[in-house]
C-alpha cells in the first residue's frame, strides 16, 4: 500500500511546473527501485512520527537503537549495489558536516572514557550513532527521485496534527499522562514532548508544500496551526504565525488566508476567554491548567514571568556561563544534559557553545550555510523558509542534533538536485 501512495494522493499538484525532471540515476533494476521507495516510506514515517522514542517511552525494553538497526538493515542493499554513488555522497556538503560532528564527538567520547563517566559515554555514543545513521538514510534519499518520497510528507503533515489534536481531546489514550517527558494538558501525540511535536508539525508542513495545490496548502496550514496551538508551545505558535506571514507575502499560500488572522486579531480577547473557560471545564487538565493559562496570557501581555520561562532563563544563563568558562573546547559533550540545573539551555547555539566551545558554534553556523546553499526545493522561497525556521527554533530548543526527524530534514534539505 505504501508503494502506491504517490498515485492515490489526488490533492497533490500534477502540473508540469512541479514534476520531477531531473536525471538522478536510479538504484538499479525495477525491483530494487521499488524496494528503495518502500523502505524510505517506512523509515520516513517512523522517523518523522518519532516512533522509536515513543515506543521506548511506553516500554523501556524496546530501545530506540533496535529501530535504528532495522533502518540500517533496510538500506544495506543500497549500500552494496550503489557503492559508487555512496562514495560520491560521502563527499557531499552534508556528509562532510556529519563526519565533522562525528569526529568532534569521538574526541569527547575519548575524554569521557578516560574520566570513566559512563553517563556521558552513553549520551555521546548515541549522538554518534544518530549522525552515522542519518548519513546512510540521506544516501538512500539521494538515490531516489525526490518526487517519490516528497509525497510522503503531505500524509505526515496531516497525520501529526491529527494525532496531536486527538491527544488533546482524549489525554491518556496515546500514552499514560504520567509518562516521563509529558506535560499534562499540552498535547504531544507520539512525540511525548509538546515542543518537539510543534517542531515536527512545521517541518513536515514545509516539506509537504511543493507537492500540494494552493488550496490544500491553505487547509494544511490551518490544520497545522490547530495542532500547534494545542501543544501550547509558544515558540511553535509564534513560528507558525511568522511562517504564515512569510508564505503569504511570498505568495506561496493564497491571499484569502489573510482573512482568518485579521478576524482572529479582532476577537482575540474573546477567543482566549472562551478557550480558557473550555480548559477550566476540563477536569482532566486541572493539574496542568496554571501552566497552560500562563502560556495563553503571554499572547495578551507578552510577559515571560511564569515558572517555565524562568526555568528556561536559568538554563540559558547556565549555558552562557559554561561557555564563558570554557570558550575554546567547551565543558564537554553532554555537560548541559547531565548538569544539576535540570532543564537544558533551550538554545542550540548556546548548548553547542557550552559543550563544544567555539567549535560547536562553528558547527551550527556551518549547518546553516549548508542548508542555505542546498537545493532540495525547486522553489527558492521554501528553501529560505526552512532555513529561517531552523534558525528561529534554534533559539528555543537544544534538541535538533538528538532528533532523528531533524537530522533527516537536514540531510534532505541540504541535498543538491541534479540537472
N, C-alpha and C positions, 0 to 999 in steps of 0.2 A: 504493500500500500504506500509506503513511504516513497518508493521509487517513482510512483505515478503522481506524486504530489504536485510537481510543476505543471502537469497537464490539467489538473482539476481546479486550479485557483482562477475562477472566471473573473475575479476582480483585479487580476494582475494586468498591467499595461502590456499591450501586444503590438503597439505601433513600431514602425521601423526605427524611430529615434532612440528606443531603449533596448533594441535587440542586440545580443552579443555578436559582434562581428570579428572579434579578434581571432587570431590563428594560433591559440595556445595548443601545443601538442597534447594529444590525449594519451592516457596511460596504457595504451596498447589495445588489444582485441576488445570486442564489444562486451564480452562478459566481465572483463576486468574493469572497464569503464562503468558498467552498471554496478559492480561491487563497490567501486570508489564512491559513487554517488550515494548508495545506500549506507555505507559506513559513515560518510560525512554527515548524512542526515541524522543518524542516530547520535553521533558524537556531538554535533551542534545542539541538538535538542537537550541531551543530558547535561551538556556543559552550560548552556545559557539558562537552563532551569535550575542550575546548581544542585543537581540531583545527588552527586557524590557526598557533598556536605550535608544535604538534607537527610539522606539515609543514615549517615553517621550520627546525626543529631537524634534520630529516632532509636537507633540501635548501635551502640558503640562497638559492637562486634564486627560491623561492616565498615572497615576503614576506607576512606576515600581512595587510598592507593590501589585498592582492588579494582576500582573503576578505571584508574589510570593505566593499570596493567592491561586491562581489556582494550582500552583505547590504543595502546601501543601495539597490541597483537592485531587489532583491526587494520592498522596502517602498514604493518610489516610487509605484506605483499607488494605494496607500492615502493617501499624502500629497496626491495630486492630487484624488482622489474624495471624501476626507473632510477637506477643508481647514477646514471649520467646527469639526469635532471637534478637529483639530490645534490650532487657535487656543486652544480651551479647555484642552487638555492642556498647552500651553506655560506655562500659569499654575498648574499643579498643584504641590504642595509639592516633589516630586522634581525636576521640570523646573527650578524656581527654584533649587534646590540645585545642580543640574548646571550651570546657567548661571553661578552664582556661582563655581563651581570653574573654569569656562572663563575667566571674566574674570580670576580670580586668576592662572591660568597664562598668560594673554595678557600680563599685566603683567611676569611673569618672563621670558616669551619675548622681549619687547622689550628687557629688560635683557641677556639672553644675546646678542641680535643686536648690541647696542651694543658688548658686550665681544668679539664675534667668536668666541664659544665654540660651535663647531658641534656638539660632543657634547651640550651642554645644549639647544641649539636642537632637535636631533633628538628627544631624550628628551621635552622639554616639548611639542613638536608632536604626538608620539604620544599623550600624555595628553589633549590637547585633542581629538584625533580620537576617542579612546575615549569621551569624555564626550558629544560630538555624536552619535556612532553610537548610544549606549545610550538617548539621548532619543528618537531615531527608532524604535528597537526597542521601547522602553517604550510608545510611542504605538501601535505595531502590536498589542502585547498588550492595550492598553486598549480597542481596538476589537473585541476578540474575547471571547466569554464565557469566563471562567476555566475552566469545565467542559471546554472543548475542549482548551486547552493544558495544563491541570493533569495530564491523563492521560499526557502525555509523560514526566513525572517518575518514575513507577514504572519505566518502561523504562530511563531513565538511571540511577536508583538501583540497578538490578540490573547494568546494563552496566558501570558504572565499577568497582565492587569486583571483578566477574568478570574484567575486564581486568587489574586490579592483581594479583589472585591469580595469574593466568596469567603475568604479568610476573615475579612472584617465583619461580614454579616453573620457568619457562623464560626466564631472563635472556638478553638479546641478540636475542630474536625481534622484539619490537615496535620496538626501536631499538638501535643498537650500544652496548655497555656503556661505551664511551669518549665517548659523546655529551656535549657541554658541558651542565652543569647536573645530569647524572645522578649518583647516588651508588651505587656498587657494593654490591649486597646489599639495598638498600632499593628496593622496588618502587614504580613511579610510573605505569606504562602510558603513555597519551598525554600525560600532564602532565610527563613527564621529571623534574620536581622532586617528590620524595615528599611534602613538606609540602603542596604545592598539591593533590596527589591526595587527601590526607586531608581537606583543607578541602572539596573538591568533593563527596566522598562524603557528608559530613554535611549539606551544603547540600541536595543532591538528596534525601537521606533525609527531611529535614524537609518539603521541598516536596511529597514524594510521600504523606505521611501522610494528608491529607484524603480521598483517594480510595481508600484501602486499608481492607479489613476488619481487625479487630483481630488475627486470627491471622497474616495476611500482614504486618502491621506488625511483629509479633514476629520473623517469619522474616527480614524485610528488615533489622531492627535487628541481628540476629546476622550476616547476610551482610556488612553494612557494617562491623561490628566486626572480622570476619575480614580484610576488606580494609584497614582502618585499621591493624591490628596489623602486617601485613607491610610497611607503609610505615616502621615503626619511628619514626614521628613522635610524640614524647612529648606535644606539645600536642594533637594529634588524638586520641591514645589517651585522655588524661585528659578531653578534651572529650566524647568518645563516652561515657565512663563517667558523667560528670556529666549529660549529656543523657539517658542511660538512667534515672538516678535521678530526674530531673525528670519524665520522661514516666510513670514508674512511680507516683510519688507523686500526680501529677495524673490518673492513671487513663487515660492515653492509650494505653498498651500493657498487655496482660494481666498480672495478678498473678503468673502462673506463671513469667514471665521472671525473677523474682527468684531462682528456684532455681539458675539457672546461675551467677550471680556468687557466691552463697553457697558453692556447691560449689567454684568456682574459688579462692576465698579460702582454703579449707581445704587445697587441694592445690597452691597457687601455687608453693611451692619446687620441688615435683616437676615441675610443668608447665614452669617456667623451666629446670630442669635438663635435662629431656628435649628442650626446644626448642633449648637451646644445644648439646646433643650432636648434634642433627639438623643444625644450622648448621655445626658443626665438620666434619661429614662431607661437606659441600658444597664440593668443591674449587673450584668456580667462584666461591665467595664468600670465598675465603681472604684476599684483599687488603682486603676491607671488613669482615672478621669482628670486628676490635677495636672498630670504631665501633659495630657492632650490639650487641656484648656490653656495652659501656658504657651503651648506652641501656636494655638489659634490666636491668642492675644498678640503674638508677635506681629501678625499681619494687620493689627489695628494700631498698635502703638510703637512698633519697630524697636522694642526694648528687649535686650537679651539679658535677663536677670534671673531666669529660672535655674533650677538645680542642674539640669542637663547642660545648659550653656556655660554655667560656672565651672562645671566639671571639665568641659572641653577647654575652656580658657586655661584652667590649671594644667591640663595635659600639654597644651601648646607651649605654655611658659616653661614647663619642664623640658620639652624637646629643644627649645631655643637655648636653654641653659646648658644642656648636654653638648650641643653643637659649639657653644662658646668655649666650653672647657676642652673639647676635642675637635677643633676645626679641620684638621688635616685628614686624619684617618677615622674619626668618629669614635663613639663609645663601644662599638661592636654590634654586629648584626643581631637583632633580637633584643637590644637594650631597652627599647621603648615598649616592647611586648611583655617583658618579664620584670619590669621595674615595680616599685612599691606604690606608684601613683594609681594603679588600677587601669584607668582609662588611657587610651593611646593619645597620640598627638592630634588625631583627626585632621592632619595636614600632611600630604605626601612629601612635598619638598622638605618640610621640617623634619619629618621622620627619617628621610634618607640622609639629611644632613647630620642629624643626631647619631645615627647608627654607622654611617659610612663616611662622614665628613664631606668636604667639598667634592670628593669623587662621586658621592651619592647624588649630590645636587646636579653634577655634570651629567650623570646617567639620566636623570629626569629631563634635563634640557635636550639632551641628545635624542631621547624618545620623541619629544615634541617636534623636533626638526624632522625626524624620520616620518612621522605621521603627516606633517605639513607637506612634505615632498612626495608622499605616496600618491597613487593614482587609482585606488580601488574604485572610487566613484567617478563615473564619466562626468557627472555634474560637479564642477569645482566647488559650488556652493555647499554641497553636502560634505565634501572633504573638510572645508573650513568649519562647518557646524560641528563635526565630530571632534576636531582638534580643540575647538573652543569649549565644547562640553567637557573634554578630558581636563583641560587646564582649569576650568571653573571648579569642577568637582574635586580636583586635587587639593583645593584649598579647604575642603571639608571632610576628606576621608584619607586614611592611610592604607587602605586595603587593596588597591588595584593590582599590585605585584603578587598578592597572595590569593587572587581570584582567577579561576580558570576562564570565566567569561570575559573578564577584562583583557587577559593575555591573548585570548583568541581574537578579540577585537583588534588589538594592536597588530597581530600577525596578518589579519585580513586587510585592515585599512592601510597598512604600510606597504602593501604589495604594489607592484608596478604592472599595470595592464599592458599586454604586448600588442603591438600594432599588427 
